[in-house]
């Protein structure tokens, strides 16, 4: 029998189960939330964020942050009011079994017991929770209850991802997907139409099963990241998160023409390291491709429990010449940058401003960073001592023409009293301070990704 002291020590040694990484135990619903300041009346909709929240006990010695059960946290805004907050587990075979419920409905193409824990957003009139590595997206109601697995209305052949990109011109959604246990020799490009149905797939062979966390699009290309974090069978056979660093694999980026095939991909070697999240990408007039990425020198070499133990990520710019297959590398910001975002209407297009969280795992002080990628100016929104802000999501002011005319929204954890706020920041004027703060009735653990889902009339 494990003593309470040894269990506490084990949890303390796994940072992804302690402090504000620790899961919450209750699903909460609260109405008419307290607002400090004034919520912009233009913000009518929901801010949603997904993240890992184990519903049953896990082994702290081996538990990896990426495999916790999904929990979506959401706040609904309307006409200057914060009408409700909800947090709900994303249904899955495992979550429903823990609740004593039948399995959720919908095709489970690879018999995955787990559910989406990484991203959540609205597309084609539906709210989707998403995860990489094979599991099907799960549809949620407006109030965040689980409907069931939704394979894009029967059109998705297999895996999906946590990081699709929506083309602001066509309205289509693009994804690079992988399923390590089922597809050991390829990934797949998936394109989803505005109607929420898959209309194109392309299989892309790879020399190894890389952890393909994200992707990019430009006006001309679909961008594939083939990186040196690979399936490790020793870890897989012991039931652990099955990916590990392998520097000998190298690191490369693939540029596939939008309507091309795998044979048309131009592969270009880039610095050895790992990118979870690109900020954005675009084509230049002289035919090059610019990729702005949060870059780690190492990933999952020594820290096999999560992403933050081996290195910190810095913001880099890769300018790739498809003709010469050469890359020019520039450090945009050598300080810590993660969870990058930009104005969504400029996805895949030239842009000026990007936003990041400065995730400092050695402290509880995580500012929000704004980058002017033309002038090089860097602005910092300091949330205060012991206050840690997550991924900054940009919401454009309706009718705005200036790229940064809008708001940043995120959750901020206050380590002084173990509470969470939803905050609104003026993206043009950090010196203004908070536009609004909404006190939440429950702690929101550190998690992954979310989006603003506006109401539509």
Secondary structure as GFF3:
##gff-version 3
##sequence-region A 1 457
A	DSSP	alpha_helix	4	13	.	.	.	ID=ss1
A	DSSP	three_ten_helix	15	17	.	.	.	ID=ss2
A	DSSP	three_ten_helix	19	21	.	.	.	ID=ss3
A	DSSP	beta_strand	29	31	.	.	.	ID=ss4
A	DSSP	beta_strand	35	37	.	.	.	ID=ss5
A	DSSP	beta_strand	45	52	.	.	.	ID=ss6
A	DSSP	three_ten_helix	65	67	.	.	.	ID=ss7
A	DSSP	beta_strand	70	78	.	.	.	ID=ss8
A	DSSP	beta_strand	81	89	.	.	.	ID=ss9
A	DSSP	alpha_helix	93	98	.	.	.	ID=ss10
A	DSSP	beta_strand	119	123	.	.	.	ID=ss11
A	DSSP	beta_strand	126	130	.	.	.	ID=ss12
A	DSSP	beta_strand	138	140	.	.	.	ID=ss13
A	DSSP	beta_strand	146	149	.	.	.	ID=ss14
A	DSSP	beta_strand	165	166	.	.	.	ID=ss15
A	DSSP	beta_strand	173	177	.	.	.	ID=ss16
A	DSSP	beta_strand	186	192	.	.	.	ID=ss17
A	DSSP	beta_strand	198	205	.	.	.	ID=ss18
A	DSSP	beta_strand	216	217	.	.	.	ID=ss19
A	DSSP	beta_strand	221	226	.	.	.	ID=ss20
A	DSSP	beta_strand	229	231	.	.	.	ID=ss21
A	DSSP	alpha_helix	233	237	.	.	.	ID=ss22
A	DSSP	beta_strand	243	245	.	.	.	ID=ss23
A	DSSP	three_ten_helix	247	249	.	.	.	ID=ss24
A	DSSP	beta_strand	252	257	.	.	.	ID=ss25
A	DSSP	three_ten_helix	262	264	.	.	.	ID=ss26
A	DSSP	beta_strand	266	269	.	.	.	ID=ss27
A	DSSP	beta_strand	274	283	.	.	.	ID=ss28
A	DSSP	beta_strand	288	296	.	.	.	ID=ss29
A	DSSP	beta_strand	314	321	.	.	.	ID=ss30
A	DSSP	beta_strand	326	333	.	.	.	ID=ss31
A	DSSP	beta_strand	338	341	.	.	.	ID=ss32
A	DSSP	three_ten_helix	344	346	.	.	.	ID=ss33
A	DSSP	beta_strand	353	357	.	.	.	ID=ss34
A	DSSP	beta_strand	368	372	.	.	.	ID=ss35
A	DSSP	beta_strand	378	381	.	.	.	ID=ss36
A	DSSP	beta_strand	387	389	.	.	.	ID=ss37
A	DSSP	beta_strand	393	396	.	.	.	ID=ss38
A	DSSP	beta_strand	406	414	.	.	.	ID=ss39
A	DSSP	beta_strand	419	426	.	.	.	ID=ss40
A	DSSP	three_ten_helix	430	432	.	.	.	ID=ss41
A	DSSP	beta_strand	434	439	.	.	.	ID=ss42
A	DSSP	beta_strand	450	454	.	.	.	ID=ss43
###
